[in-house]
Amino acid sequence: MRFAVLGSVRMWRGSVELEQGPPKRRALLALLLVRSGHPVPLHEIVDVLWGQTLPSAR
């Protein structure tokens, strides 16, 4: 797989560009790619996905 994280997050398998899904999934993918090979603390993931507006508990 090949990834691009400058600008819009994009990824390819061979020559086929793949759909990454909704914006929060793309944000999580970008965070994990930027931190490749290093653990990402949960609080950073929460900040990237929800910022100050946390999802309600169900």
mmJSON file of the N, C-alpha and C atoms, coordinates in Angstrom:
{"data_MODEL":{"atom_site":{
"group_PDB":["ATOM","ATOM","ATOM","ATOM","ATOM","ATOM","ATOM","ATOM","ATOM","ATOM","ATOM","ATOM","ATOM","ATOM","ATOM","ATOM","ATOM","ATOM","ATOM","ATOM","ATOM","ATOM","ATOM","ATOM","ATOM","ATOM","ATOM","ATOM","ATOM","ATOM","ATOM","ATOM","ATOM","ATOM","ATOM","ATOM","ATOM","ATOM","ATOM","ATOM","ATOM","ATOM","ATOM","ATOM","ATOM","ATOM","ATOM","ATOM","ATOM","ATOM","ATOM","ATOM","ATOM","ATOM","ATOM","ATOM","ATOM","ATOM","ATOM","ATOM","ATOM","ATOM","ATOM","ATOM","ATOM","ATOM","ATOM","ATOM","ATOM","ATOM","ATOM","ATOM","ATOM","ATOM","ATOM","ATOM","ATOM","ATOM","ATOM","ATOM","ATOM","ATOM","ATOM","ATOM","ATOM","ATOM","ATOM","ATOM","ATOM","ATOM","ATOM","ATOM","ATOM","ATOM","ATOM","ATOM","ATOM","ATOM","ATOM","ATOM","ATOM","ATOM","ATOM","ATOM","ATOM","ATOM","ATOM","ATOM","ATOM","ATOM","ATOM","ATOM","ATOM","ATOM","ATOM","ATOM","ATOM","ATOM","ATOM","ATOM","ATOM","ATOM","ATOM","ATOM","ATOM","ATOM","ATOM","ATOM","ATOM","ATOM","ATOM","ATOM","ATOM","ATOM","ATOM","ATOM","ATOM","ATOM","ATOM","ATOM","ATOM","ATOM","ATOM","ATOM","ATOM","ATOM","ATOM","ATOM","ATOM","ATOM","ATOM","ATOM","ATOM","ATOM","ATOM","ATOM","ATOM","ATOM","ATOM","ATOM","ATOM","ATOM","ATOM","ATOM","ATOM","ATOM","ATOM","ATOM","ATOM","ATOM","ATOM","ATOM","ATOM","ATOM"],
"id":[1,2,3,4,5,6,7,8,9,10,11,12,13,14,15,16,17,18,19,20,21,22,23,24,25,26,27,28,29,30,31,32,33,34,35,36,37,38,39,40,41,42,43,44,45,46,47,48,49,50,51,52,53,54,55,56,57,58,59,60,61,62,63,64,65,66,67,68,69,70,71,72,73,74,75,76,77,78,79,80,81,82,83,84,85,86,87,88,89,90,91,92,93,94,95,96,97,98,99,100,101,102,103,104,105,106,107,108,109,110,111,112,113,114,115,116,117,118,119,120,121,122,123,124,125,126,127,128,129,130,131,132,133,134,135,136,137,138,139,140,141,142,143,144,145,146,147,148,149,150,151,152,153,154,155,156,157,158,159,160,161,162,163,164,165,166,167,168,169,170,171,172,173,174],
"type_symbol":["N","C","C","N","C","C","N","C","C","N","C","C","N","C","C","N","C","C","N","C","C","N","C","C","N","C","C","N","C","C","N","C","C","N","C","C","N","C","C","N","C","C","N","C","C","N","C","C","N","C","C","N","C","C","N","C","C","N","C","C","N","C","C","N","C","C","N","C","C","N","C","C","N","C","C","N","C","C","N","C","C","N","C","C","N","C","C","N","C","C","N","C","C","N","C","C","N","C","C","N","C","C","N","C","C","N","C","C","N","C","C","N","C","C","N","C","C","N","C","C","N","C","C","N","C","C","N","C","C","N","C","C","N","C","C","N","C","C","N","C","C","N","C","C","N","C","C","N","C","C","N","C","C","N","C","C","N","C","C","N","C","C","N","C","C","N","C","C","N","C","C","N","C","C"],
"label_atom_id":["N","CA","C","N","CA","C","N","CA","C","N","CA","C","N","CA","C","N","CA","C","N","CA","C","N","CA","C","N","CA","C","N","CA","C","N","CA","C","N","CA","C","N","CA","C","N","CA","C","N","CA","C","N","CA","C","N","CA","C","N","CA","C","N","CA","C","N","CA","C","N","CA","C","N","CA","C","N","CA","C","N","CA","C","N","CA","C","N","CA","C","N","CA","C","N","CA","C","N","CA","C","N","CA","C","N","CA","C","N","CA","C","N","CA","C","N","CA","C","N","CA","C","N","CA","C","N","CA","C","N","CA","C","N","CA","C","N","CA","C","N","CA","C","N","CA","C","N","CA","C","N","CA","C","N","CA","C","N","CA","C","N","CA","C","N","CA","C","N","CA","C","N","CA","C","N","CA","C","N","CA","C","N","CA","C","N","CA","C","N","CA","C","N","CA","C","N","CA","C","N","CA","C"],
"label_alt_id":[null,null,null,null,null,null,null,null,null,null,null,null,null,null,null,null,null,null,null,null,null,null,null,null,null,null,null,null,null,null,null,null,null,null,null,null,null,null,null,null,null,null,null,null,null,null,null,null,null,null,null,null,null,null,null,null,null,null,null,null,null,null,null,null,null,null,null,null,null,null,null,null,null,null,null,null,null,null,null,null,null,null,null,null,null,null,null,null,null,null,null,null,null,null,null,null,null,null,null,null,null,null,null,null,null,null,null,null,null,null,null,null,null,null,null,null,null,null,null,null,null,null,null,null,null,null,null,null,null,null,null,null,null,null,null,null,null,null,null,null,null,null,null,null,null,null,null,null,null,null,null,null,null,null,null,null,null,null,null,null,null,null,null,null,null,null,null,null,null,null,null,null,null,null],
"label_comp_id":["MET","MET","MET","ARG","ARG","ARG","PHE","PHE","PHE","ALA","ALA","ALA","VAL","VAL","VAL","LEU","LEU","LEU","GLY","GLY","GLY","SER","SER","SER","VAL","VAL","VAL","ARG","ARG","ARG","MET","MET","MET","TRP","TRP","TRP","ARG","ARG","ARG","GLY","GLY","GLY","SER","SER","SER","VAL","VAL","VAL","GLU","GLU","GLU","LEU","LEU","LEU","GLU","GLU","GLU","GLN","GLN","GLN","GLY","GLY","GLY","PRO","PRO","PRO","PRO","PRO","PRO","LYS","LYS","LYS","ARG","ARG","ARG","ARG","ARG","ARG","ALA","ALA","ALA","LEU","LEU","LEU","LEU","LEU","LEU","ALA","ALA","ALA","LEU","LEU","LEU","LEU","LEU","LEU","LEU","LEU","LEU","VAL","VAL","VAL","ARG","ARG","ARG","SER","SER","SER","GLY","GLY","GLY","HIS","HIS","HIS","PRO","PRO","PRO","VAL","VAL","VAL","PRO","PRO","PRO","LEU","LEU","LEU","HIS","HIS","HIS","GLU","GLU","GLU","ILE","ILE","ILE","VAL","VAL","VAL","ASP","ASP","ASP","VAL","VAL","VAL","LEU","LEU","LEU","TRP","TRP","TRP","GLY","GLY","GLY","GLN","GLN","GLN","THR","THR","THR","LEU","LEU","LEU","PRO","PRO","PRO","SER","SER","SER","ALA","ALA","ALA","ARG","ARG","ARG"],
"label_asym_id":["A","A","A","A","A","A","A","A","A","A","A","A","A","A","A","A","A","A","A","A","A","A","A","A","A","A","A","A","A","A","A","A","A","A","A","A","A","A","A","A","A","A","A","A","A","A","A","A","A","A","A","A","A","A","A","A","A","A","A","A","A","A","A","A","A","A","A","A","A","A","A","A","A","A","A","A","A","A","A","A","A","A","A","A","A","A","A","A","A","A","A","A","A","A","A","A","A","A","A","A","A","A","A","A","A","A","A","A","A","A","A","A","A","A","A","A","A","A","A","A","A","A","A","A","A","A","A","A","A","A","A","A","A","A","A","A","A","A","A","A","A","A","A","A","A","A","A","A","A","A","A","A","A","A","A","A","A","A","A","A","A","A","A","A","A","A","A","A","A","A","A","A","A","A"],
"label_entity_id":["1","1","1","1","1","1","1","1","1","1","1","1","1","1","1","1","1","1","1","1","1","1","1","1","1","1","1","1","1","1","1","1","1","1","1","1","1","1","1","1","1","1","1","1","1","1","1","1","1","1","1","1","1","1","1","1","1","1","1","1","1","1","1","1","1","1","1","1","1","1","1","1","1","1","1","1","1","1","1","1","1","1","1","1","1","1","1","1","1","1","1","1","1","1","1","1","1","1","1","1","1","1","1","1","1","1","1","1","1","1","1","1","1","1","1","1","1","1","1","1","1","1","1","1","1","1","1","1","1","1","1","1","1","1","1","1","1","1","1","1","1","1","1","1","1","1","1","1","1","1","1","1","1","1","1","1","1","1","1","1","1","1","1","1","1","1","1","1","1","1","1","1","1","1"],
"label_seq_id":[1,1,1,2,2,2,3,3,3,4,4,4,5,5,5,6,6,6,7,7,7,8,8,8,9,9,9,10,10,10,11,11,11,12,12,12,13,13,13,14,14,14,15,15,15,16,16,16,17,17,17,18,18,18,19,19,19,20,20,20,21,21,21,22,22,22,23,23,23,24,24,24,25,25,25,26,26,26,27,27,27,28,28,28,29,29,29,30,30,30,31,31,31,32,32,32,33,33,33,34,34,34,35,35,35,36,36,36,37,37,37,38,38,38,39,39,39,40,40,40,41,41,41,42,42,42,43,43,43,44,44,44,45,45,45,46,46,46,47,47,47,48,48,48,49,49,49,50,50,50,51,51,51,52,52,52,53,53,53,54,54,54,55,55,55,56,56,56,57,57,57,58,58,58],
"pdbx_PDB_ins_code":[null,null,null,null,null,null,null,null,null,null,null,null,null,null,null,null,null,null,null,null,null,null,null,null,null,null,null,null,null,null,null,null,null,null,null,null,null,null,null,null,null,null,null,null,null,null,null,null,null,null,null,null,null,null,null,null,null,null,null,null,null,null,null,null,null,null,null,null,null,null,null,null,null,null,null,null,null,null,null,null,null,null,null,null,null,null,null,null,null,null,null,null,null,null,null,null,null,null,null,null,null,null,null,null,null,null,null,null,null,null,null,null,null,null,null,null,null,null,null,null,null,null,null,null,null,null,null,null,null,null,null,null,null,null,null,null,null,null,null,null,null,null,null,null,null,null,null,null,null,null,null,null,null,null,null,null,null,null,null,null,null,null,null,null,null,null,null,null,null,null,null,null,null,null],
"Cartn_x":[0.843,0.0,0.877,0.332,1.029,0.075,0.613,-0.198,0.313,-0.585,-0.23,-0.962,-0.233,-0.881,-0.739,-0.048,-0.001,-1.198,-1.995,-3.257,-4.274,-5.091,-6.078,-5.374,-5.878,-5.335,-5.776,-4.824,-5.117,-4.315,-4.836,-4.073,-4.389,-3.409,-3.514,-3.077,-3.694,-3.226,-2.869,-1.56,-1.101,-1.42,-2.134,-2.493,-3.918,-4.62,-6.017,-6.101,-6.692,-6.876,-8.051,-7.868,-8.875,-9.642,-10.893,-11.734,-11.385,-11.223,-10.868,-12.058,-13.192,-14.367,-14.618,-15.377,-15.781,-14.596,-14.803,-13.719,-12.997,-13.704,-13.026,-12.126,-12.534,-11.686,-10.424,-10.566,-9.398,-8.471,-9.042,-8.227,-7.433,-8.074,-7.383,-6.281,-6.565,-5.562,-4.362,-4.614,-3.523,-2.686,-3.326,-2.591,-1.706,-2.25,-1.471,-0.333,-0.543,0.527,1.651,1.279,2.284,3.114,2.501,3.188,3.633,3.756,4.098,5.271,5.075,6.137,6.206,5.316,5.308,3.897,3.8,2.466,1.812,0.515,-0.245,-1.116,-0.894,-1.702,-3.189,-4.025,-5.465,-5.956,-5.394,-5.873,-5.611,-4.557,-4.303,-5.321,-5.674,-6.687,-8.021,-8.388,-9.636,-9.611,-8.488,-8.378,-8.553,-7.939,-8.043,-9.471,-10.124,-11.452,-12.573,-12.469,-13.587,-13.227,-11.956,-11.593,-12.267,-12.879,-13.549,-14.976,-15.518,-16.876,-16.863,-16.801,-16.741,-18.089,-18.08,-19.357,-20.092,-21.407,-22.177,-22.039,-22.078,-22.025,-23.392,-23.384,-24.675,-24.883],
"Cartn_y":[-1.179,0.0,1.227,2.276,3.561,4.608,5.567,6.584,7.983,8.964,10.374,11.099,11.856,12.568,14.086,14.568,16.012,16.38,17.333,17.614,16.599,16.107,15.083,13.753,12.991,11.653,10.767,10.095,9.21,7.936,6.816,5.571,4.745,3.949,3.127,1.711,0.769,-0.621,-0.851,-0.932,-0.99,0.333,0.305,1.544,1.984,1.249,1.549,2.394,3.587,4.433,3.89,3.802,3.232,4.328,4.048,4.949,4.759,5.862,5.766,5.881,6.267,6.356,7.759,7.855,9.159,9.961,11.275,12.159,11.714,11.22,10.815,9.61,8.713,7.57,8.041,9.008,9.552,10.273,10.993,11.695,10.701,9.612,8.59,7.936,7.619,7.031,7.969,9.25,10.224,10.28,10.315,10.35,9.117,7.948,6.716,6.656,7.172,7.191,8.145,9.311,10.295,9.754,8.974,8.403,6.969,6.556,5.182,4.654,3.484,2.86,3.335,4.245,4.768,4.64,4.327,4.26,5.645,5.676,6.932,6.872,7.791,7.782,8.006,7.367,7.458,8.903,9.746,11.133,11.881,11.534,12.174,11.719,10.447,9.937,10.628,10.742,11.412,12.864,13.565,14.96,15.09,14.189,14.25,13.977,13.003,12.617,13.51,13.987,14.726,16.098,16.391,17.696,17.898,19.026,19.351,18.805,18.298,17.799,16.28,15.671,14.219,13.601,12.395,11.741,11.366,11.299,10.928,9.434,9.06,7.637,7.032,5.835,5.176,4.001],
"Cartn_z":[0.0,0.0,0.0,-0.543,-0.613,-0.045,0.701,1.352,1.02,1.05,0.936,2.058,2.863,3.968,3.864,2.866,2.64,1.784,2.246,1.576,2.047,1.158,1.515,1.744,2.714,2.947,1.788,1.183,0.055,0.219,-0.31,-0.283,-1.516,-1.907,-3.107,-2.814,-3.464,-3.5,-4.964,-5.224,-6.609,-7.277,-8.381,-9.073,-8.775,-7.894,-7.585,-6.315,-6.445,-5.26,-4.45,-3.128,-2.236,-1.51,-1.212,-0.428,1.046,1.775,3.188,4.124,3.623,4.475,4.986,6.072,6.597,7.147,7.353,7.791,9.064,10.047,11.287,11.059,10.191,9.87,9.149,8.237,7.537,8.503,9.481,10.476,11.323,11.73,12.513,11.685,10.448,9.563,9.418,9.209,9.067,10.341,11.504,12.773,12.911,12.631,12.761,11.744,10.551,9.545,9.94,10.445,10.864,12.017,12.883,14.044,13.806,12.566,12.214,13.031,13.622,14.408,15.844,16.232,17.604,18.177,19.456,20.067,20.088,19.884,19.939,21.186,22.126,23.351,23.046,23.835,23.644,23.653,24.542,24.613,23.296,22.556,21.265,20.227,20.274,19.348,19.624,20.893,21.272,20.806,21.001,20.555,19.051,18.293,16.836,16.375,16.991,16.529,17.043,18.277,18.854,19.41,19.616,20.179,21.522,21.696,22.967,23.047,21.946,21.921,21.911,23.074,23.188,22.843,22.286,21.976,23.26,23.181,24.365,24.621,25.893,26.266,25.993,25.453,25.15,26.041],
"occupancy":[1.0,1.0,1.0,1.0,1.0,1.0,1.0,1.0,1.0,1.0,1.0,1.0,1.0,1.0,1.0,1.0,1.0,1.0,1.0,1.0,1.0,1.0,1.0,1.0,1.0,1.0,1.0,1.0,1.0,1.0,1.0,1.0,1.0,1.0,1.0,1.0,1.0,1.0,1.0,1.0,1.0,1.0,1.0,1.0,1.0,1.0,1.0,1.0,1.0,1.0,1.0,1.0,1.0,1.0,1.0,1.0,1.0,1.0,1.0,1.0,1.0,1.0,1.0,1.0,1.0,1.0,1.0,1.0,1.0,1.0,1.0,1.0,1.0,1.0,1.0,1.0,1.0,1.0,1.0,1.0,1.0,1.0,1.0,1.0,1.0,1.0,1.0,1.0,1.0,1.0,1.0,1.0,1.0,1.0,1.0,1.0,1.0,1.0,1.0,1.0,1.0,1.0,1.0,1.0,1.0,1.0,1.0,1.0,1.0,1.0,1.0,1.0,1.0,1.0,1.0,1.0,1.0,1.0,1.0,1.0,1.0,1.0,1.0,1.0,1.0,1.0,1.0,1.0,1.0,1.0,1.0,1.0,1.0,1.0,1.0,1.0,1.0,1.0,1.0,1.0,1.0,1.0,1.0,1.0,1.0,1.0,1.0,1.0,1.0,1.0,1.0,1.0,1.0,1.0,1.0,1.0,1.0,1.0,1.0,1.0,1.0,1.0,1.0,1.0,1.0,1.0,1.0,1.0,1.0,1.0,1.0,1.0,1.0,1.0],
"B_iso_or_equiv":[0.0,0.0,0.0,0.0,0.0,0.0,0.0,0.0,0.0,0.0,0.0,0.0,0.0,0.0,0.0,0.0,0.0,0.0,0.0,0.0,0.0,0.0,0.0,0.0,0.0,0.0,0.0,0.0,0.0,0.0,0.0,0.0,0.0,0.0,0.0,0.0,0.0,0.0,0.0,0.0,0.0,0.0,0.0,0.0,0.0,0.0,0.0,0.0,0.0,0.0,0.0,0.0,0.0,0.0,0.0,0.0,0.0,0.0,0.0,0.0,0.0,0.0,0.0,0.0,0.0,0.0,0.0,0.0,0.0,0.0,0.0,0.0,0.0,0.0,0.0,0.0,0.0,0.0,0.0,0.0,0.0,0.0,0.0,0.0,0.0,0.0,0.0,0.0,0.0,0.0,0.0,0.0,0.0,0.0,0.0,0.0,0.0,0.0,0.0,0.0,0.0,0.0,0.0,0.0,0.0,0.0,0.0,0.0,0.0,0.0,0.0,0.0,0.0,0.0,0.0,0.0,0.0,0.0,0.0,0.0,0.0,0.0,0.0,0.0,0.0,0.0,0.0,0.0,0.0,0.0,0.0,0.0,0.0,0.0,0.0,0.0,0.0,0.0,0.0,0.0,0.0,0.0,0.0,0.0,0.0,0.0,0.0,0.0,0.0,0.0,0.0,0.0,0.0,0.0,0.0,0.0,0.0,0.0,0.0,0.0,0.0,0.0,0.0,0.0,0.0,0.0,0.0,0.0,0.0,0.0,0.0,0.0,0.0,0.0],
"pdbx_formal_charge":[null,null,null,null,null,null,null,null,null,null,null,null,null,null,null,null,null,null,null,null,null,null,null,null,null,null,null,null,null,null,null,null,null,null,null,null,null,null,null,null,null,null,null,null,null,null,null,null,null,null,null,null,null,null,null,null,null,null,null,null,null,null,null,null,null,null,null,null,null,null,null,null,null,null,null,null,null,null,null,null,null,null,null,null,null,null,null,null,null,null,null,null,null,null,null,null,null,null,null,null,null,null,null,null,null,null,null,null,null,null,null,null,null,null,null,null,null,null,null,null,null,null,null,null,null,null,null,null,null,null,null,null,null,null,null,null,null,null,null,null,null,null,null,null,null,null,null,null,null,null,null,null,null,null,null,null,null,null,null,null,null,null,null,null,null,null,null,null,null,null,null,null,null,null],
"auth_seq_id":[1,1,1,2,2,2,3,3,3,4,4,4,5,5,5,6,6,6,7,7,7,8,8,8,9,9,9,10,10,10,11,11,11,12,12,12,13,13,13,14,14,14,15,15,15,16,16,16,17,17,17,18,18,18,19,19,19,20,20,20,21,21,21,22,22,22,23,23,23,24,24,24,25,25,25,26,26,26,27,27,27,28,28,28,29,29,29,30,30,30,31,31,31,32,32,32,33,33,33,34,34,34,35,35,35,36,36,36,37,37,37,38,38,38,39,39,39,40,40,40,41,41,41,42,42,42,43,43,43,44,44,44,45,45,45,46,46,46,47,47,47,48,48,48,49,49,49,50,50,50,51,51,51,52,52,52,53,53,53,54,54,54,55,55,55,56,56,56,57,57,57,58,58,58],
"auth_comp_id":["MET","MET","MET","ARG","ARG","ARG","PHE","PHE","PHE","ALA","ALA","ALA","VAL","VAL","VAL","LEU","LEU","LEU","GLY","GLY","GLY","SER","SER","SER","VAL","VAL","VAL","ARG","ARG","ARG","MET","MET","MET","TRP","TRP","TRP","ARG","ARG","ARG","GLY","GLY","GLY","SER","SER","SER","VAL","VAL","VAL","GLU","GLU","GLU","LEU","LEU","LEU","GLU","GLU","GLU","GLN","GLN","GLN","GLY","GLY","GLY","PRO","PRO","PRO","PRO","PRO","PRO","LYS","LYS","LYS","ARG","ARG","ARG","ARG","ARG","ARG","ALA","ALA","ALA","LEU","LEU","LEU","LEU","LEU","LEU","ALA","ALA","ALA","LEU","LEU","LEU","LEU","LEU","LEU","LEU","LEU","LEU","VAL","VAL","VAL","ARG","ARG","ARG","SER","SER","SER","GLY","GLY","GLY","HIS","HIS","HIS","PRO","PRO","PRO","VAL","VAL","VAL","PRO","PRO","PRO","LEU","LEU","LEU","HIS","HIS","HIS","GLU","GLU","GLU","ILE","ILE","ILE","VAL","VAL","VAL","ASP","ASP","ASP","VAL","VAL","VAL","LEU","LEU","LEU","TRP","TRP","TRP","GLY","GLY","GLY","GLN","GLN","GLN","THR","THR","THR","LEU","LEU","LEU","PRO","PRO","PRO","SER","SER","SER","ALA","ALA","ALA","ARG","ARG","ARG"],
"auth_asym_id":["A","A","A","A","A","A","A","A","A","A","A","A","A","A","A","A","A","A","A","A","A","A","A","A","A","A","A","A","A","A","A","A","A","A","A","A","A","A","A","A","A","A","A","A","A","A","A","A","A","A","A","A","A","A","A","A","A","A","A","A","A","A","A","A","A","A","A","A","A","A","A","A","A","A","A","A","A","A","A","A","A","A","A","A","A","A","A","A","A","A","A","A","A","A","A","A","A","A","A","A","A","A","A","A","A","A","A","A","A","A","A","A","A","A","A","A","A","A","A","A","A","A","A","A","A","A","A","A","A","A","A","A","A","A","A","A","A","A","A","A","A","A","A","A","A","A","A","A","A","A","A","A","A","A","A","A","A","A","A","A","A","A","A","A","A","A","A","A","A","A","A","A","A","A"],
"auth_atom_id":["N","CA","C","N","CA","C","N","CA","C","N","CA","C","N","CA","C","N","CA","C","N","CA","C","N","CA","C","N","CA","C","N","CA","C","N","CA","C","N","CA","C","N","CA","C","N","CA","C","N","CA","C","N","CA","C","N","CA","C","N","CA","C","N","CA","C","N","CA","C","N","CA","C","N","CA","C","N","CA","C","N","CA","C","N","CA","C","N","CA","C","N","CA","C","N","CA","C","N","CA","C","N","CA","C","N","CA","C","N","CA","C","N","CA","C","N","CA","C","N","CA","C","N","CA","C","N","CA","C","N","CA","C","N","CA","C","N","CA","C","N","CA","C","N","CA","C","N","CA","C","N","CA","C","N","CA","C","N","CA","C","N","CA","C","N","CA","C","N","CA","C","N","CA","C","N","CA","C","N","CA","C","N","CA","C","N","CA","C","N","CA","C","N","CA","C","N","CA","C","N","CA","C"],
"pdbx_PDB_model_num":[1,1,1,1,1,1,1,1,1,1,1,1,1,1,1,1,1,1,1,1,1,1,1,1,1,1,1,1,1,1,1,1,1,1,1,1,1,1,1,1,1,1,1,1,1,1,1,1,1,1,1,1,1,1,1,1,1,1,1,1,1,1,1,1,1,1,1,1,1,1,1,1,1,1,1,1,1,1,1,1,1,1,1,1,1,1,1,1,1,1,1,1,1,1,1,1,1,1,1,1,1,1,1,1,1,1,1,1,1,1,1,1,1,1,1,1,1,1,1,1,1,1,1,1,1,1,1,1,1,1,1,1,1,1,1,1,1,1,1,1,1,1,1,1,1,1,1,1,1,1,1,1,1,1,1,1,1,1,1,1,1,1,1,1,1,1,1,1,1,1,1,1,1,1]
}}}
